[in-house]
Amino acid sequence: MNERPSGEERVILVHINFPAGKMEESLEEFKELALSAGAQRVGIVMGTRRSPESKYFVGSGKAEEIREAVSANRADLVLFNHILSPAQERNLERLFDCRVLDRTGLILDIFAQRARSFEGKLQVELAMLKHLSTRLIRGWTHLERQRGGIGLRGPGETQLEVDRRLIRSKIKLITARLAKIHQQREQGRRSRRKAIIPTVALVGYTNAGKSTLFNRLTGASVYVANQLFATLDPTLRRAEFPEIGSIVLADTVGFIRHLPHDLVVAFHATLEEVAEADLLLHVIDAQDEQKEFHSEQVNQVLETIGANDVPCILVYNKIDLCPHLTAKIDRDEDGQVKRVFISAEKGLGMKELATAVVEMFSKNVVEKQLVLAPKEGKLRAALYAHGAIVSEEVDEEGNYHLVIRMPQVELEKLFR
């Protein structure tokens, strides 16, 4: 669907400063996104506006300045650090005589480059098709031509209508395939629930170090790089923790401010791993100057996917790059775990993190008395396998009188 050039594209970056609010974007993050996409930056145009202009997003004078920069630097592409409407994108392409891409299109392109698994490629393609469906007209005249030929005389069907119909068909096909994958994932989650294996999901802003921590805890070899969206495909691995035994650790896609809505929808099946988890480890880059703002962006996405009520531990990573920080556990006024400071790359704070995870799963431990009939031996065996039985007595009728002690969440899973 996308023909990429063999070398780096020469790009002009456009960043407009707006008053603090929804339109505000980070210039440094924009530069990192462009670099992650493989762009060769040959110029940057900046400006300030109170609100976007309807025709060009920027004013006519700033648009002319960008056009001159494109001509002077022989740029192939202009990247905007903002969301453009289809009409604005079209108008700018006609003025600049080159391709124009907004922030959403740039993020989608990065996702398209990084997706490796079949599911990941389908999710990205679905998001790109939905985004493309509103931008089919662009500036290319062939899309308005009528189809002709023998047996096709008359009004016919424009190429634009054909393309829209093909995209709708493709979206329907991909959605059906992703629905099957969703069923497979749900089946896997049911199996884990039956086996009473807790799930811990790693979440956080992109490039916070989630995959590095995932590899450290599980011994896996997930791709790691100092770039935005280094890994997209979700990975599940089993990890051993003292006192609670095996858990399933899920590495998820990194979040970013103004994450395109189509991507959130397309990655719904993947993000359900987060919503269905028993515990979230919110990984935060401790050296990031905007870490508080980025954490809020992550929380907004978690709320969107219905995971804001899942118990969460804040994990401040990369303390090796912060001389004033050491590996430790921070607690709130009630003595509950609030933050853990670690360095996943150097292996600092791993004991503290393990202690925090065990404590989170153990704090809701309940003690119950159960009476099981002789035919319920399978449930009794499961309780023994989980190490939950404190004492047992058998009455004259063969019923088992048990005293069990285990975390409430695991008890509920077992009886489900």
C-alpha positions in Angstrom: 0.0 0.0 0.0 2.9 2.3 0.7 5.9 2.6 -1.7 8.8 3.8 0.3 11.9 5.5 -1.3 15.2 3.6 -1.3 17.0 6.3 0.7 16.2 8.9 3.3 13.6 11.5 2.4 14.5 15.1 2.6 12.0 16.7 4.9 11.0 20.1 6.2 9.6 20.1 9.7 6.8 22.6 10.6 6.1 23.3 14.3 3.6 25.9 15.4 3.4 27.2 19.0 -0.1 27.5 20.3 -1.3 28.6 23.7 -1.1 25.8 26.3 -3.9 23.3 25.7 -4.9 20.6 23.3 -3.0 22.0 20.4 0.3 22.1 22.3 3.0 19.7 21.0 6.6 19.0 21.9 9.2 20.1 19.3 11.9 17.7 20.7 9.5 14.7 20.5 8.6 15.8 16.9 12.2 15.7 15.9 12.5 12.2 17.5 9.5 11.0 15.6 10.9 12.3 12.3 14.2 10.6 13.0 12.4 7.3 13.9 10.6 7.4 10.6 14.0 7.6 8.7 13.7 11.2 7.6 16.6 13.5 6.7 15.8 16.8 8.2 16.9 19.6 5.9 15.0 22.5 7.5 12.6 23.5 10.2 10.0 26.2 10.1 8.5 27.5 13.4 5.8 30.0 14.1 3.2 31.1 16.7 -0.6 31.3 16.3 -3.6 31.6 18.5 -5.7 29.1 16.4 -5.3 27.2 13.1 -6.2 28.8 9.8 -8.9 27.0 7.9 -7.2 26.8 4.5 -3.5 26.2 5.2 -3.5 25.6 9.0 -0.8 28.3 9.1 -1.3 31.8 7.7 -0.7 32.5 4.0 2.6 34.3 4.8 3.9 31.3 6.8 2.7 28.9 4.1 4.8 30.9 1.5 7.8 30.7 3.8 7.5 26.9 4.0 7.1 26.8 0.2 10.3 28.7 -0.3 12.1 26.4 2.2 10.9 23.4 0.2 12.2 24.9 -3.0 15.5 26.0 -1.5 16.2 22.6 0.1 14.7 20.4 -2.6 12.6 18.8 0.0 10.5 15.6 -0.8 8.1 15.9 2.1 6.8 18.5 4.6 5.9 17.1 8.1 3.6 19.0 10.4 3.7 18.5 14.1 -0.1 18.9 14.2 -3.2 17.1 13.0 -4.3 18.5 9.6 -7.7 18.1 8.0 -7.9 16.4 4.6 -8.7 19.8 2.9 -5.7 21.5 4.6 -3.4 18.7 3.6 -4.6 18.9 0.0 -4.2 22.7 -0.2 -0.7 22.5 1.2 0.3 19.9 -1.3 -0.9 22.0 -4.2 1.0 25.0 -2.8 4.3 23.2 -2.0 4.1 20.8 -5.0 5.3 18.0 -2.8 3.8 15.5 -0.3 2.5 16.8 3.1 2.1 14.6 6.2 0.6 15.5 9.5 1.5 14.1 13.0 -1.0 11.3 12.7 0.3 10.1 9.3 3.9 10.3 10.7 3.0 8.0 13.6 1.2 5.6 11.4 4.2 5.4 9.1 6.5 4.6 12.0 4.1 1.8 13.1 4.0 0.5 9.6 7.8 0.2 9.6 8.0 -1.5 13.0 5.2 -4.0 12.9 6.7 -7.5 12.7 3.9 -10.0 13.7 0.9 -10.9 11.5 -1.4 -9.3 14.0 0.7 -6.2 14.3 0.8 -5.7 10.5 -3.0 -6.2 10.3 -3.6 -3.6 13.1 -1.4 -1.0 11.5 -2.9 -1.6 8.0 -6.4 -1.2 9.4 -5.5 2.1 11.0 -3.8 3.4 7.9 -6.7 2.4 5.7 -9.1 4.3 7.9 -6.8 7.3 7.9 -6.4 7.1 4.1 -10.1 6.8 3.4 -10.6 10.5 4.3 -7.6 11.6 2.2 -8.1 9.8 -1.1 -8.7 12.9 -3.3 -5.3 14.6 -2.6 -4.1 16.4 -5.7 -4.0 13.6 -8.2 -6.2 14.1 -11.2 -6.5 10.5 -12.2 -8.8 9.8 -9.3 -11.5 11.9 -10.9 -11.4 10.1 -14.3 -14.4 8.1 -15.4 -14.0 4.4 -16.2 -14.7 3.7 -19.9 -14.3 1.1 -22.5 -16.6 -1.5 -24.2 -19.7 -2.0 -22.2 -18.8 0.7 -19.8 -20.1 3.8 -21.6 -22.1 6.5 -19.9 -21.5 8.1 -16.5 -19.4 5.1 -15.3 -17.6 5.1 -12.0 -14.9 7.4 -11.0 -11.5 6.0 -10.0 -12.1 7.7 -6.6 -15.3 5.7 -6.1 -13.5 2.5 -7.0 -10.7 3.2 -4.5 -13.2 4.0 -1.8 -15.0 0.8 -2.4 -11.8 -1.3 -2.4 -10.7 0.3 0.9 -14.1 -0.4 2.5 -13.8 -4.1 1.4 -10.2 -4.3 2.7 -11.2 -2.7 6.1 -14.1 -5.3 6.4 -11.7 -8.2 5.6 -9.0 -7.0 8.1 -11.6 -6.4 10.8 -12.8 -10.0 10.4 -9.3 -11.3 10.7 -8.6 -9.3 13.8 -11.9 -10.6 15.3 -10.5 -14.1 15.0 -7.3 -13.1 16.6 -9.3 -11.4 19.4 -11.0 -14.8 20.0 -7.7 -16.5 20.2 -6.4 -14.0 22.7 -9.5 -14.3 24.8 -9.1 -18.1 24.8 -5.5 -17.7 26.0 -6.7 -15.4 28.8 -9.3 -17.9 29.9 -6.6 -20.6 30.0 -4.5 -18.4 32.3 -7.5 -17.7 34.5 -8.2 -21.4 34.9 -4.5 -22.0 35.7 -4.7 -19.2 38.3 -1.7 -17.4 36.8 -1.6 -13.7 37.5 -0.9 -11.3 34.6 1.3 -8.2 35.0 1.3 -5.7 32.1 4.1 -3.2 31.4 2.7 0.1 30.3 4.3 3.5 29.8 5.3 6.3 27.4 7.3 5.2 24.4 11.0 4.8 25.0 10.6 4.6 28.8 12.4 1.2 28.9 9.5 -1.3 29.0 11.1 -3.8 26.7 14.5 -3.6 28.6 12.7 -4.3 31.9 10.7 -7.1 30.2 13.9 -8.8 29.0 15.5 -8.4 32.5 12.5 -10.0 34.3 11.9 -12.8 31.8 15.2 -13.5 30.1 13.6 -12.8 26.7 15.3 -11.1 23.8 12.7 -8.5 22.7 14.1 -5.9 20.4 15.4 -2.8 22.3 16.6 0.5 20.9 16.8 4.1 22.0 14.1 5.3 19.7 10.3 5.9 19.8 8.1 2.9 19.2 11.1 0.5 18.9 8.7 -2.4 19.5 5.0 -2.7 18.7 4.1 -6.3 18.8 2.8 -7.5 22.2 4.9 -10.3 23.9 3.8 -12.6 26.7 6.4 -14.5 28.8 6.3 -16.3 32.1 8.4 -15.0 34.9 9.1 -16.5 38.4 8.6 -14.3 41.5 9.4 -15.5 45.1 6.4 -16.4 47.2 3.8 -16.0 44.4 5.4 -18.4 41.9 4.8 -17.9 38.2 3.2 -14.8 36.6 2.6 -13.9 33.0 4.4 -10.7 32.0 3.0 -8.7 29.0 5.0 -6.2 27.1 2.8 -3.7 25.3 3.1 -0.9 22.8 4.3 2.4 24.1 1.9 5.3 24.3 2.4 8.9 23.1 0.5 12.2 23.4 -2.3 12.4 20.9 -2.0 8.8 20.0 -4.2 8.5 16.8 -7.7 7.3 17.6 -7.6 4.8 14.7 -4.5 3.2 16.3 -6.2 2.8 19.7 -9.2 1.2 17.9 -7.0 -1.1 15.8 -4.9 -2.2 18.7 -7.9 -2.9 20.9 -7.4 -6.6 21.1 -3.7 -6.1 22.1 -4.6 -3.4 24.6 -7.1 -5.7 26.2 -4.1 -7.5 27.7 -3.7 -4.3 29.8 -7.3 -4.0 30.8 -7.5 -7.7 31.8 -4.2 -7.7 33.8 -4.2 -8.1 37.5 -1.4 -5.5 38.0 0.1 -2.7 35.9 3.8 -1.7 36.0 3.7 1.9 34.8 7.3 2.4 33.6 8.5 6.0 33.7 11.7 7.5 32.4 13.2 9.0 35.5 15.5 11.4 33.6 12.7 12.7 31.4 12.0 16.4 32.2 8.4 16.0 31.1 7.8 12.7 32.9 4.8 14.0 34.9 3.0 15.2 31.7 3.9 12.0 29.9 2.5 9.9 32.8 -0.8 11.9 32.5 -0.9 11.0 28.8 -0.5 7.3 29.6 -3.3 7.6 32.2 -5.6 9.1 29.6 -5.0 6.1 27.3 -5.6 3.7 30.2 -8.9 5.4 30.9 -9.8 5.1 27.2 -9.3 1.3 27.2 -11.0 0.8 30.6 -7.8 -0.1 32.5 -7.7 2.9 34.9 -9.1 0.8 37.8 -6.4 -1.9 37.6 -3.9 -1.8 40.5 -0.7 0.0 39.4 2.9 0.5 40.6 4.9 3.4 39.3 8.3 2.2 38.2 10.9 4.9 37.7 13.5 3.5 35.3 17.0 4.7 34.2 18.1 5.8 37.7 21.7 5.1 36.6 21.4 8.3 34.5 20.2 10.3 37.6 23.0 10.7 40.2 20.6 11.8 42.9 18.4 8.6 42.7 19.0 5.2 44.2 17.1 1.9 44.0 14.3 2.0 46.6 10.6 1.6 47.3 8.5 4.7 48.1 5.3 4.1 50.2 2.3 6.3 50.9 0.9 7.3 54.3 -0.7 3.9 54.7 2.5 2.0 54.0 1.3 0.8 50.6 3.8 0.6 47.7 3.6 3.7 45.5 6.8 4.0 43.5 9.8 1.8 42.8 13.1 3.2 41.5 15.1 0.9 39.2 17.5 0.7 36.3 16.5 -2.2 34.0 19.6 -1.9 31.9 22.0 -2.1 34.8 19.8 -4.5 36.9 19.5 -2.0 39.8 16.4 -2.3 42.0 15.2 -5.7 40.8 14.9 -7.0 44.3 12.9 -4.0 45.3 10.6 -4.4 42.3 10.1 -8.1 43.1 9.2 -7.2 46.7 6.7 -4.6 45.5 5.0 -7.0 43.1 4.8 -9.8 45.7 3.4 -7.3 48.2 0.7 -6.1 45.8 -0.5 -9.6 45.2 -0.3 -10.6 48.8 -1.9 -7.6 50.5 -5.5 -8.8 49.8 -4.9 -12.3 51.2 -8.0 -13.8 52.8 -8.6 -16.8 55.0 -11.7 -18.9 54.4 -13.3 -22.1 55.6 -14.6 -24.4 52.8 -16.6 -27.6 52.8 -16.0 -29.7 49.7 -18.0 -32.8 48.7 -16.0 -36.0 47.8 -16.7 -35.4 44.1 -15.0 -32.0 44.3 -11.5 -33.5 44.4 -10.4 -31.6 41.4 -10.9 -28.3 43.2 -9.2 -29.6 46.3 -6.2 -30.7 44.2 -6.0 -27.2 42.6 -6.0 -25.6 46.1 -3.2 -27.9 47.2 -1.2 -27.1 44.0 -1.6 -23.5 44.8 -0.3 -24.0 48.4 -3.5 -22.4 49.7 -4.6 -25.1 52.2 -3.8 -24.3 55.9 -5.6 -27.3 57.4 -7.9 -30.1 56.4 -10.3 -32.5 58.1 -12.6 -35.2 56.7 -16.0 -36.0 58.3 -17.8 -39.3 58.4 -19.6 -38.6 55.1 -16.3 -38.0 53.3 -16.6 -34.2 53.0 -13.5 -32.1 53.2 -13.4 -29.3 55.8 -10.6 -26.9 54.6 -9.1 -23.7 55.9 -7.5 -21.9 53.0 -5.5 -18.8 52.8 -4.8 -17.0 49.4 -5.1 -13.7 47.6 -8.7 -12.7 47.0 -8.2 -12.1 43.3 -6.8 -15.6 42.8 -9.5 -17.1 44.9 -12.1 -15.5 42.7 -10.3 -16.7 39.6 -10.2 -20.3 40.9 -13.9 -20.4 41.7 -14.8 -18.9 38.3 
